Amino acid sequence: LILLTSSYLSEIIGIHALFGAFLAGVIMPHNFNFKRLLSEKIEDVSLVVLLPLFFVLTGLRTEVGLLNSGSMWIICFLIIVVAITGKFGGSAIAAKVVGLSWKDSLSIGTLMNTRGLMELVVLNIGYDLGILKPEVFAMMVLMALITTLMTGPSLNLINKIYGKKRLKKHTSSSDSFKILISFGPPKMGSTLLKLASQILFKENVASHISALHMTPHSEVTQQEALMYEKEGFKPIRDTAGHLGIKLHTRYKATDEISKEIAQEAKKGNFDLLLLGSAKPLFSESMIGGKVKEIFEESTCNIGVLIEKGFTYAKNILLILSNENEKELVEFSLKFINTGAKITVLDQGDVRIKDPAFFDFIPQKYLLNKDLFEIAELREMPEGFSSNFDLVMVSLDFWKQKENKKEFEKENSSILIFKPAIIAKTTASSMSALDPLDTQDLKES
C-alpha cells in the first residue's frame, strides 16, 4: 500500500511513478529480517509479472526499422562509442588512479558500463515526455542492450588475460608451502601470523601467506565494510610489518563463513589453513559445527590453534596416538628449521621406540637431542604440557581424548592438526570419521 500510494502521488504531481516507488523503498526500515520477508512477498510478482511486461512495452516501442539510412547507423555507432568511453573508460581510469590493479579497474569499468534496467526506465520516461524522438529512442535502446550484453564476455576476457598472468607468476613457486590464515578477532590474526611465519622460516614468506577476515553478516554498508576491514586487519598488518612480511589480505561479509573459508582455501591451492580460537574449542558433541564443512570440503592441511599467550614456539610437545600420524610428525619438522625442539610423547600404541617409525626423518635431527627427543613417559603427568610453548596433536587424538577438559586447563597453546589426506575423503566416509561439533569455535 505504501509503494502504490507513493507511486500514485508522485505521478499525479507530475513526477514519474518510479521516483515515488524509490522513495517508498528509502523509508523502509533497514532491518535484515524485515527486508528478507518483504522481498519474499513481492519479489515473485515483480520478477515474474511486472518486469517482463516492462521489457515487452520497451520492445514494442523500439522501432529499429526507423534507422533506415547509413547516417542513422553512424550516429547510433557514435552513441555506443561515446557511452562506452564515458562509463567504461571513466570508471576504469578513476579506479586505477585510486590505487586498484588493472584487473580490478577494468572489471569496475565493465560493470559500470552495464546500463540494464534503469537505463530503459529513464529512456521510457523521456519517450513518454516527448523528449526523445522514436529514432533516438531506438538508438539509445540498442546502446543499452549492447553495453549490457557485452558485460559477461568482457569480464571473462579480463579474467582470462589476468588469470594467465597470475598462473605464470605462481608457476615458478609451485613447490612452495602456502598458508591461508582465517581469523575472527583481530588479535587472533596477529597470533596466527606469528605461527605461520615460524612454519615458513626458511621459505619465501613474503608471497606465501594470505589472511582472510570475514564479517558473519552479509547486510553491511560499504562504509561499515571499510571500517570492519581496516579494524580487522590492523593488528595483523602491524605484525606483518614488524616481521617483514608482505601480507595478502582479503575481506568479505557473508552469511556462510564456513563455506567461504573452504572455497577460498581450495581456490588458492593453499597447503595449510590456519584457524584460531582464544577459548576451549570443541564441545563434547560429535556432530555439526561451523568448521565441519571446512573439514569435509578443504583439500589442504588444517590447523586449529587454541591460543594461550602464544608468541613463539621454542619447545614443542608432539603427542602421538597411533601409527597413522606420520603427517603430523612430518609437519612438526618445519619448526626445527627455526631452532625449536620437538619432544615426542606416545599416548597410544605408536611404538615410537621402533627406528622404522621415524625412517622418514633426517638422521641429523634424530641424533640431535637438542632438536628432537622421545619422552620416556607412558602417561602425561599433570602440568607436564605447561613446560612447552606449543602442544601439537592430531584431530583423531583430540576426538578420542577423554579428559580434554583437564588437558585444556594447561597453560600451553594447542595446535590441532588434520592432514590433507583426511580432508580429501568423501562425504560418506567423513560421517564415519565422526566429525566434531565445533560450535564453540564461533570466531574462527
N, C-alpha and C positions, 0 to 999 in steps of 0.2 A: 504493500500500500504506500509506503514511504517512497519507494522507487517510482511508482507510476504517478503519484501526486507531484513529486518534484519534477519529473519529466514534463508533465502536462502544464505545470505553472510556467516553466521556462519556455515552453513552446508558445503559450498564449501571450507572453510579454515580448515575443519577437526573437528569442534566443533558441537555438536548436535544442530539441529534447535530449540530445546526447549530453549536453552540459548539465542539465538537471539531473540526469542519471548519475553523472560523475559526482556531483555534489552530494547526492544521496549516499554514494559509496564512501565519500570522505567523512561524513558524520557518523558512520557506523562504528561501534566500539571495536578497538583493536585487540580484542581477546581472541586467542588462538582457537579455543573450542567453539566460540560463537561463530567465528568466520568459517570454520570447518562445517558446522551444522547448517549454516546459511547456504554455503556452496552446495552441499548435498541436496538442498531443497530446490534450488533454482538452476543449477548448472545443467542438468539434463535438458530442461526446457530451452535454455539459451542455446546450447550447442546442437541439439537435435532438430529444433524447430526454427527458432528465430534467426540464427546465424546463416543456415542455408538459404532461407528466404531473402536475407540481405544480399548474399552473393548472387542469387538469381536476379534480383532487382538491378544490381550493378551491371550484370552481364547483359540484360535486356536493353539497358540504356547505352551500352557501348557499341557504337556503330563503326566498326573497323572499315567498312566499305566507303566511308566518307574520306578516308585517306587514299584518294584515287589519282594522285599525281606524285611525280618524283620530288617536287619541292616539299610536299607534305611529309613524305617519308624522311627527307633530310632534316626537317625541323624535329620530327619525332626522334630521330637518331641523336640530334644535338641535345634534346631534352634529357635523354637517357644518359649521355656522356656527362652533362653538367650535374645531373643528380648523383651519379656515382662519384664523380670527382669531389663534389661538395661534401657528401656524407662519408664515403669510404676514405677518401684522401684526408679530409679534415680530422676525422676521428683517429685514424691511424697515426698521423703526424703528431696530434696532441698527446696521444698515449705514449709515443716514443719520447717526446720532449720531457714528460714527467718521469721517465726512467724505466718504462717497461721494455721487455725484449721485443725484437722484431716479430716473433711468432705471436705474442700476446697483442701487440699493437695492430698487426694485420687482422687478427681474429676479431678484435673490438671493432675495427673499421668495417669488416664484413657484416657483423651483427647489427651495427648501427645503420648500415646501408639497406637493411631489410625494411621495406615500407609496411607490408602486411595490411592488417585490418584497418588501422587508424587512418592510413593514407586514403583508403577507399571511402571511409566515413567522411573525411574532410572534402574529398572530391565530390561526393554526392551532395553535401551541403552547398558547395559552390555551384553545382549544376542546378539545384533547386532554386537558388537565389538569382540565377541568370548571370552569374559572374563568368562562368566557363561556357564557351560555345561547344556544341556537340563534337566538333573536330578536335578541339583542345582537350576535352574530356576524354575522348578515345585515346589520344596520345599519352595523357597522364596515367590512365588506367593501364595501358601497355607498359609504361615505365615502372609502375608499381608492381605489376606481375613479374616483369623480367628481373628487377632487383631483388624480389622475394625469392624467385626460383633459383637464382644464382648463389644463394647463401650456402646451401648444402654442399654443392660441388666445390665452391671456393674454400670452405672450411676443410674439406677432405684434401684438397690440393695443398693447403698450407700445412696441415698436419703431416702429409706425406713428405713434403720437402724438408721440413724441420725435423721430422721423425727420423729421416735418413741421416741427418747431420748428428743427431744425438746417438744413433746407433754406431756411427763411425767413431764418435768420441769415446764411447764406452767399450769398443771392441778391444782396444789395447789393454784395458784393465779388467778383462773378463775373469781373470783368475783371482782378483782381489776379493776381500771379505767385506760385504756391505751390510750396514746396520741401520735399521729403522727404529727410532725412539718414539713411542707413543705415550703421552702423559696427560693427566688432568690438572692437578695442582701445579702451578708454575715452578715451585721449588723442586718438585719431583723431577721435572725435566732437567734441571741442572745436575741433580744427583745421578740420573741415568747417563748423562753425557760424560761424567767423570768415569763411570763404569765402562762405557763404550770406548772412550779414548784409551783406557788401560788395555782393553781387549785388542785394540788395533795399534799397540805401541810401536811396532816396527813396520807398519804399513803406512800407506799414504792416506792418513785420516782426513786430510783436507778435502777429499772429494768422496768419502765413503760413508759418511754419517749424515742421515737425514732425520729431521724432527717433525712429528705430526701432532698437532694440537687441535682438538675439536670442542665445540660447544654443543652439548646434548640437547639442542633446541634449534629447529630449522627456521623458526619465525623470529629472526633478529633483523634489525635495520642495518643498513650499510654503515652508519655511524657506530652502532653498537659493535658490529663485527670488527671494524678497525680498532676499536678500543680493546675488545677482548683479545685480538691478535697481538696488539702491542704489549698489553699487560702479561699475556700468557707466555710470550717468547722472551721477555726482558731478562729474567734470571739465566735462562739457558744461553742467550746470546752473550751476556756478560761473561759467563763461564767459558764459552767458545772463544771469546776474545782473549781471555786470560791464558787458555791452553794453546792458542794459535791455530784454532780450527776454523776453517771456512764452512759454516754450517748451512745445509739446505733445509729450509723450513716450508711447511705448508699448513694453512689453517682452513678449517671448514666447519660450518654449522650444519648439523644433521640430526635427524631423529634415529638413525640407525648406526650408532657408533661402532658396534662390534663388526658389522658387515663392512663398513667403510675401511676400518683398520685392516681387516683381512684382505680386502681388494687392493688396498694400497701396497701392502707387503707383497702380494702376488704380482701386481703390475710392475713394481720396481725391481723385481727379481732380487729381493733382499735375502741375505744369508741368515740374518738373525733379527728377530723382532723383540725389542725390549719393552716390557710394560712395568709399571711400578705401582706400589701401594704403600702408604705410610702406616697402615694398620693391619691386624691379622687378616689374612687373605681369604681363606676358604671356610665355608660353613661345613657342618658335618654331613649335610645332604649331598648326594652324588648326582643330582640331576639339574639341568637348566643352567642358568647363569649367563652373564653377559659375554664372558670370554669363551663360552662353549663353541660359538660359531668360529671364532678365531682358531681354536684348536682343530676344528674339523676342516676348515677351508684353507688355512695357510699352509703353504708348501715349504716354508723355511723353518729353521730352528726358532723356538720361542723361549724366552727367559722372563720370568716374573719376579721382580725384586720386592721383598718385604724389607723396607728401609728402616734402619735403626741407627741413624747417625753415620751412615756410610760416607767416607771421604776417599779412602784409598785401600786397596786390598793388598796388604803386605803378608799376612798369614791367612791362608785359606784352608778350611776344613772341607774335604771332599768325602761325602758319605755315600757308600755304595750298598745296594740291597740285593742285586742279582747280577748274573754274568752278562746280561744284555745291556749293560750301561757303559759300554766302551765309548760310545759317542760322547757321553758326559765327561769321561776321563780325557778324551782327545780334546774336547772343548776347553777343559781346565788348563791344558798345557799352554794356551795362549797367554795366560797370566805369568807363566815362568819367564817370558821374554822381558817382563818388567822387573825381574828380580824377586818376585813373590815366591813364597814357599808353599807347596802343596802337601798337606797331610791327609793321607787316605785312611778312612775308618770303615771297617766292614761291619755292617749292621744287618747282614743277611747270611747267605751261603755263597759267597763270591769266590772263595779260595784265592784271596789276593796274595797269599804266600807263594802260589804257583807262578814261577817266572814266565810261563807261557801266556798268562793272562795279560801281562804288560809287554808282550813282544813287539807291539807297535810303537812303544815309547823309546826314543833315542837313549842309548846307554849313558850318554853324558848327563842325562837327567836322573836316571835310576841310580847311578853310582854316587851322586852328589846329594847327601842328606840335608844340605842347606837349601836345596831346591825341591826335593821330592822324598817324602818319608812315609813309611807304612806304620800306622799306630799299632802298638802292641796291646790292643784292647778288644774285648768281645762285646762289652756293654759300655755305653757312653755315660760316665758319671755325671751327676747333676752339676751344672755350672761349667762343664768341660768346654762347650762350644763358645762360651764367653771369652775364651782366650784367643779367639780368631776374629779377624775383621769381616770375613765373609764365609758363610756356610753354603756349599753347593750341594743340592740334592736333585734327584730326578722326580718327574711327575709321578711315576709309579711309586716311589718311596713315600712321597707326600700323601698319596691316597691310602697307602697301607699303614702309615704311621698311626698307631692307636693313641699315643699321648702327644698329639700335635699341640694341644693347648699348653702342655708343660714345655714343649720344645719352643713354642713361640715366646715364652717368658724370658728366654735367654737374651743377652744384650747384643748378640751378633746379627748383622743383616743376613737375610736368607735369599739365595737365588734359586728359584725352582725352574729346572730346565726340561724342555721337551724337545727331542730331536726331530729333524725334518722327516725321518723315515716313518715316524708315527703320525705326523701331521698329514702325510700323503695318503693315509689309509682311507678306505671308502666310508660312507656314512653308516653302512650296515655294520662294519667292523668297529667303528667308533662307538656304537652303542654297547658293544661287548666290552670295550675298554672302561665302561662306567664313568663317563666324563664328570668333571667336578661341577658342583654348584658353586658359582663364584659371585653370588650376589653381594658379598662384602666388598668385591672389587669394583666399587662404584666410580672410582676416579681414574681408572686406567684408560 
